Structure formats: C-alpha cells, structure tokens
C-alpha cells in the first residue's frame, strides 16, 4: 500500500484539480514535504487521510488503495483473462469497455490510473482514443498501454506520439502486462 503521494495522485484521490492540492500544500492546509533538491511536493498517507476527513472528502479512494484499470478491447476472452489476472493481483479495481465510444465516456467518469487499450476497436482506433485522453488536462496522470496483433513498427511510433505510454504486441503473457502496468504506475511488480 502506498504511503506517500504526489500532488497529482492526491488530487485524483480527492477528486479535485492538482492546482487545488498544490495551493492547499503551499498555504499549509495540507502538510507534507518537498523532495530535497527539487520543487516536487510529497504528502504522507496519514496526513492526506486527515486532510480529507477535515474537509468532508470521502476517503474510500484512499482506503481501498487500489488502482483503477480500464480495459478496452472487443475480444471478450482476452478481456476476461486480463481481468482475472488484475483481480488475482488484488491491487486493481477493473472496469471494461468494448469499444472506443464507451471507453471515452468511461474515462471521463471513472478517471482510471491505467488504460489497457486495444488499437483495433470496432468503432474508432486506439490512436484516436489516446489523442482524446491527452487533450483533456484532467487526465494527464492516466497511463495508456496499447495492445495489438496487427501494428507495424512505424505505427507504434505514431501511437506513442498520440499519447500512448507503452505498447505490447499480441499475443503476450498477461503477467508481462501486469509487470508493465506496475512499471508505469510506479508500484512494485510481484512477478
């Protein structure tokens, strides 16, 4: 379980903007510390919990400690396989979308930490989904791993330019996917 949070993570947990957290930190309403030699602020879990309680912010996101994952793929068998591995890991809350339209709606409302995104969706392609997520500043902390069995090397570069953080070629070991997700979210891999 995470014991120290960045301002972006605290903002997501509190469901406020990162600027709000920074203002509260800088004014002394939210205690924490700065990383030596940098301008980065860090907030300990117990301090964040107390701040949330004092300000009437629901603490369920902090108490669960689980990361939100959104799986976007129209291959139901693969989705179930990925969901099973995420569930078995125990550190993830998982939601699923089977097309780009549903994914777009869900990203806004759910605000996942990570999106596992199939590039070849029935309605729009994964590149477009990446671009739409990256156009929304409130989703800056969302990490995106694109997956596909039919993408050439130059297309992978296009995906990265569109906002994908990582790419995995299908077929892949689902445990390897969890490892990549942990790397992107800066949490310990259990593999």
ABEGO torsion letter per residue (X at the ends): XBABBBAAAAAAAAGBBAAAAAAAAAAGABBEBBBBGBABBBBBAAAAAAAAAAAGBBAAAAAAGBBBBBBBBABAAAAAAAAAAAAAAGABBBBBBABAAAAAAAAAAAGBABBBBBABBAABBAAAAAAAAAABAAAAABBBBBBBABBBAAAAAAAAAAGBABBBBOBBBAAAAAAAAAAAAGBBBAX
